[in-house]
Structure formats: structure tokens, C-alpha cells
Amino acid sequence: MGDRKPASPLLTVSNISLLEPDNAALQPLSFCQRRGQKLAVAGESGAGKSTLLQIIAGLVQPSSGEVRLNGRRVRGPAETLVAGHPQVAYLSQRSELPHSLRVGQVLRYANQRPEAEAQALYELCRIAHLDQRRTDQLSGGEQQRVALARLLLAAPSLLLLDEPFSNLDRTHKQTLKSIIHSLGKQLNITCLLVSHDPADVLPWADEILVLRQGKLVQQGTPQRIYQQPADAYTAALFGDCNLLKGAALQALAPAVKLRPGQALLLRPEDFVLGPPDATTPTGRVLTVRYFGSSCEVEIRMLRSIFRVKTDFTALAAGHEVSIRLKPGSGWVVA
């Protein structure tokens, strides 16, 4: 038997760009998403994340390039009477439910599934008990779950999630995260998520795209993006980081040689603290913030200040501590 051909991607984005007056909202970018692959897009505000999702959904017309879903081109609003694509569902941070209708009415109007499937979907989205409630009586988290179920009743192939957690408290956020995590396996729906919060992206995604000023600057697994970022911008998106250079670099990592403009990037967990000793560089504790299982400590060493995460909790401002780096830690960035 011959080798099997790799499955064709569900989503193909080819040289998509969007030009606005005096600004390129999106520079030409391309990527693919496999069926079932959990793909996330990250970047600062204004990086083009929402614009990209709206183009994929067929809600915004790109200046160049094309989007294909299952090999068929997604047409933009300039090419069709009704904006959007029937196999692409788009959930934003605002639920936009019809006002003052009962939840059951909203869902029945949208339903394109057999009744048994619809009921299973309501259970999955944890909204079965809301059937008789009016939409204006729902909490923000309940509104998002009803809006999600409403989209899923149309049986889309691709679900676009545009900052879906941004207006939710911690409890409702965790509930919605759990639901989204279950969607792919239970409903065979592929998800593409945009979020500004690394806690939403890193544990969920199979792969991450990083945008900066409309340009794709890095694509890779969460582990690679976090541990080996392309630059300081990407590093800062996914958590605290320390840029080591100068005298502090010579003290802690003398074997690392940098070119002009470069620094050694270290995450807070890359440091090891301990009692002072005669053979290890030392620093002075400036602040200690207690987080239960660990502490976040700011330390001054020579002319540098580092933020360190440690379980060495017997610390207070003014203490002297030894500082060393974990073996293999650090990544050179410009």
C-alpha cells in the first residue's frame, strides 16, 4: 500500500491583507488550520486580530488574498448580498442576543439540528435550565453561553472566538473555557481563538499565531512561543520576562555572548534563589508578593532589577539572596 496523502486543511488563508487610509491594518499573511486543530491568535490591541477573524468569517472584505474553507472560497461582503459564511460561526465578546425574548424562542428560531442533538447541545453549553428566562434577565456569562449555543445550532465547521472571555468574571470565564474545550470532540467543530490573555491561550492552543501591527511575526506551538519567542514583544505578550545584559549577564551567564541590541530573555521561573554563599552572585530583595504556593520577588542585582517566581518563601524586603539560573534557561532576543 502507498503512503497516505496528508489531509487537506479545513481553513486556508492566502496572502490576506487589508489596507486602510494611511495604514495597513493587515499586511499579507498566510496560514492553514487542520480540522480539529486548536489555533489561537495573539497580539496587542490594534494588532489586527479581530480584523483577521472578521475577514475569515466573510464579514470584512480583504484588500488582497483569499480565504478558503473546505477548499471553497469565502466571499466577502462586497461579493455577496448577505455577509458571512454559513459554515463559519463568529462569537465576539458581545453576545448580541435579541432583546427581551425568551431563551427557548431564540434557540428554536436558530435551530437546524434534530431535537435530540439540540438538547445535547444545550446541556453541553449549560443553558438547559434557562429556557424560560428572557435574554435581558441573563448574566453576562449566561448570555455568552446562549449566544454560543445559538451559533452552534447551525452546525458550523469552524467556530471563531473573538475575545469571548473579556467581559466575564472568573467563575463564568472558567465555565465557558470548559465548554469550548469540549466542543471539538463532542461536536466535531474546529475552533480559532483570539485572546489578549496568555492564560486563555497557552493551555488551550495546539498552535499560536502572533500578530504585531498587522504582521505575522511568529507561528509555533505554545511551548516554543513561550520559551523561544521571536522578539521581546512576543515574549511580553505571554507573561513576565527579564532582559539580561551588561554586568548582570556577565555575573549570571558569562558564557553567553550577545551582539549589539541583543539581550538574554529569562522568565521569572528561570531563576533559583537561596541563602547567600561565597561562590554565587547575590542580589537584594526589593519587594515580595505572596501567591500561596509561590512568591513573586523583585530583586536588584548590580544595576538590574529582576522579577523572580520562587517557592523559597522565607524572604522579606532587604534580604540578600544568592541568584543562579536554571540549566538550559534563557533565549537570546533582539
Buried (B, 14 or more C-beta within 10 A) or exposed (E): EEEEEEEEBBBBBBEBBBBEEEEBBBBBBEBBBBBBBBBBBBBBEBBBBBBBBBBBBBBBBBBEBBBBBEEEBBBBBEEEEEBBBEBBBBBBBBBEBEEEBBBBBBBEEBBEBEEEBBEBBBEBBBBBEBEEBBBEEBEBBBBBBBBBBBBBBBBBBBBBBBBBBBBBEEEBBEBBBEBBEEBBEEBEBBBBBBBBBBEBBBEBBEBBBBBBBBBBBBBBEBEBBBBBBBBBBBBBBBBBBBBBBEEBBEBBBEEBEBEEEBBBBBBBBBBBBEEEEEEBBBBEBBBBEEEEEBBBBBBEBBEBBBBBBBEBEEBEEEBEBBBBBEEEBBBBBE
